């Protein structure tokens, strides 16, 4: 099979979607080109070896040692205290720097299961690299079947990582909602000061938030709310004289927030990120 045709197959296209660097893509295409050299009886074994190395590069990119080693849950080894093993890298891919006790038992068990599934997939990939009668000198049809099986195994490994990460990301909002809302309420008042002489918040209708990313140090959050306020023009004495006025209104609010991964209850809103949409007020 020609390389240009092989690159059009859906499982190959899906595979390339997991690659983010130029090196990763070049390595993959080079491995496929080697596979397409039909006279070479080792073409599948060489491809499998290159794929195992590629998976190692992808995992190292997703979970660099220098980031994993900064996580509070990281447990160094005696031989190389700053080097993370595969299991620790997988854990970082899913929960980053979050402490274990922050997550529910259900989520923690889910991460353990995802890691075990990934390790099983790695063992399957390793089997493909071994040169034996079952993989040496494969005919075109058999080689293609093995190629497809190998790439699908890689795709499944990437999906395992993503599933674990999504489970963690979906859990965090319910854990931090009260703290983020409290912090937002404290910070939002000054963002409304320009609308009136005095601004009083009646209440905040918290619309929730989503976690956009986690790393070894922080949880990154963004969300929106609606703030209901009383806008007072003039001082209280002016109002008593009939010269001031108070108006009730509401405005949508957008914000970003960061929380320490090892202490998420200390969430703090990034003041510069608060955007109060008051366009309707000025029209």
N, C-alpha and C positions, 0 to 999 in steps of 0.2 A: 504494500500500500504506500502511495506517495504521501510525503509529509503534508503537503497543502490540503489533501483530502482528509487526513487524520485530524488536522487542526479544526475541521468543521464539525466534528462529532460533538454531541451535546455534553457528554461526560468530560470531554477535554475542555470545552468552553467553560463548564462549571469549575473545573480544576483551576483554570487560569484566573478565574474571578477571586480566588483565595490568595493570589500572588500580588504583592504590592511593590516590590522593588524591581528595577531593571535586571539586576543580577538573577533574581529568582526566576523571572520569565525566560531569560536567556538560557539558564541552566535547564529548565524544563524543555524548551524547544530543542536544545542540543541533545538532550536525552532521547527525545522523540526521533530526531534525525538519525541518531545512532541505532535506534530500534528499526528504522526503515532500511538499514543496510542489510538486506536479506541474506547475502552470502555468509555473513558472520554468524556462526553458531552460538556465540555468546551475546548476541545482541539483546536478548531479553534480560539476561542476568546483569549486563552492564546498565540497562535501563533501570532495573530494580535497585541496583546499588546507588545510582544517581538520584533516584526518587527518595531513597532513605536519607541521603545527605540533604536533599532539598527540604524534606520535612524537618530535619534538625535545624536548618537555617530559618525556616518559618517560625518554629517554636522559639528559637533564640531571639528573633525579631519581636515576637509578641511578648516575650518575657525575658528581657536581658538580665544577666546575673546582677548587674549593679542596681537594678530596680528591685528584683526579688529579694536580694540580701538586706534591703532596707525595711522590709515588711516586719511588723512586730511578731508575726508568727514564724518567721524564718528560723530554722534550726541548722546552724553551720556544722560541717563535718570537720574532723580533726585535720585531715590531709589538706583540704583547701577550704578554709572558712568563708570565703567570699563566692564560692561556686555553688550554684543551685542544681539539684538533681532534676530529673524529668518530672517526677511527681510534684515537686515544689513549683516548677515552671507552669505546670498545668493548673495548679491551685491558683497561682497568680493570674493566669489568663481568665479565670472565672471570678475570683473574689478580690484580686489585687491586694491592697494592704489592709482590708477589713479584718478585724479580730474575729476569731471563730465564735466567741460567745455572743457577738452582735447578731449573728444569723440564727435562725430557728433550727431546731434539731432536724426538721424535715429538709431544709435547704442544705445543711451540713452533710446529711446522709446522701442527698442528691449529688453533691459535688464529689463525694467519695465514689459513688457509683459511676459518675461520668469519667473520673480518672481511671477507674478499673476498666471501663469499656475502651478508653483510648489506649491503655497499655495492651489490651488484647489485640487491638488493631495494629499496633506496632509490631507485636509478635508475628502477626500475619504478614506484614511487610518484610520482616526479617527473613521469613521462610523463602520469599521470592528471590532473595539475594544469594542463596546457597546454590552452588553449582552441583547439579546432580542429574541423573538420567531423566528425571521428570521435567526439568527445565532447560536442559542443554540441547541445542540444535532443534528447537521446536519448529514445526511446519507453520506456514502462514496463518492458517485458521486457528490453530491452537495457540500460537503466539499472540494473536489479536485478542483471543478470549482471556488470556492471562493478563495482557496489558490492560484491558478494560476492567478486569477484576481488581487489579492493583490500584488503578486510578480512582475507582469507586470507593475502595477502602480508604484512600487518602481523603476523598471528599467527605466520607462519613466521619473520619477523625476530626476534620475541621468543624463539622456540624455538631459534634459532641462538645467541643470547646464552646461554641456559640450558645448551645442550649444551656450549659452550666452558667455562662455569663448572664444570659437573659433571666434565668431564675433568680440570680442574685439581684440584678437591677430592678426586677419587679417587686422584690421584697423590701427594698430600702425605703421607698416612699411611705409605706404604712408605719415604718419604724421611726421616721424622722418628721412626720407631718406636723406634730404639735410644736416642735422646736423651730422649724422653719417658719411657721406662721407667726409665732411669738417674735422672732427676730425681725421678720418683715414688717410687722406692725410698728415696732420700735423705730425702724429706719425710714419708714415711708413718709412720716409727717413733714420732714424738712423738704421733701421732694414736691410737696403741695403748697409750700409757703408762698410761692410767687403768684398764686391764684387769688389771694385775698390778704387782708390785714391780719386776720387770725383764722386759722384752719383747725377745725375740730373733727376728729374721726368718730363717726357714729359706730360703725363696725366694718369689719373686713370680711368679705365673702371669699373665702379661700378656695380657689378653683383647683388646687393641687399643683403638683410639679412632676417632672421626670428626671431621672438620673441620666445624664448624657455620657458620662465616663467616670472611671475610677482608676487611680494609679496608686503607687506605693504610699503617697502622702495624703491625697485628698479625694473626696467625692465631689463631682461637679454636677450642679443642679440648675435647672431652669424651669420657670413656671409662670403662671399668671393668676391674677385675682381681680376682684372688683372692690373698690373702696367707696364707701358711702360717707359723705362729709357734710358739715355745715361750714359754709364760707361766710365769714363775717367781715363786712367792710366798715371801717371806722371803729373807734374804740367803744367800749361798753357805755361810757358817758355820752358819746355821740349818739348812740342808739337810744339812750333814754331821752335825749333831746329831739329825737326824730330825724337826726341827720345821717344815721347809719342804717345798714340793712344786712340781713342774714338770709342766705339762700342755701337750700339743701340740693345736693347733686351727687352723682356717682361717676366714677371714672375707671376704665380698665387699667390694670397695672401689670407690667411685665418685669421680671427680675431674674437675676442669676445668683447662685449661692454656692458656697464652698463649705465642706465640713471635713474635719480631719478624719482620715480613715481609721485611725486608732482611737478616736474619741468623737464619733459623729454627733453626739448630743450637744457638742459645742459648735453646732452649725452657725455660720455667720453669713449674712447677706453682703454681697459686694456692693457697697454704696453706689459706686459709679455705674452699676448695671441697672439700677432701678429706673424704669421708664414709665411715667404716668401719661397715658394717652389722653390729652385734654383738647384735642383738635375741635371737638364739637363745641367746647366752651368758647373758643375764640371765633367761631363762625357767626 
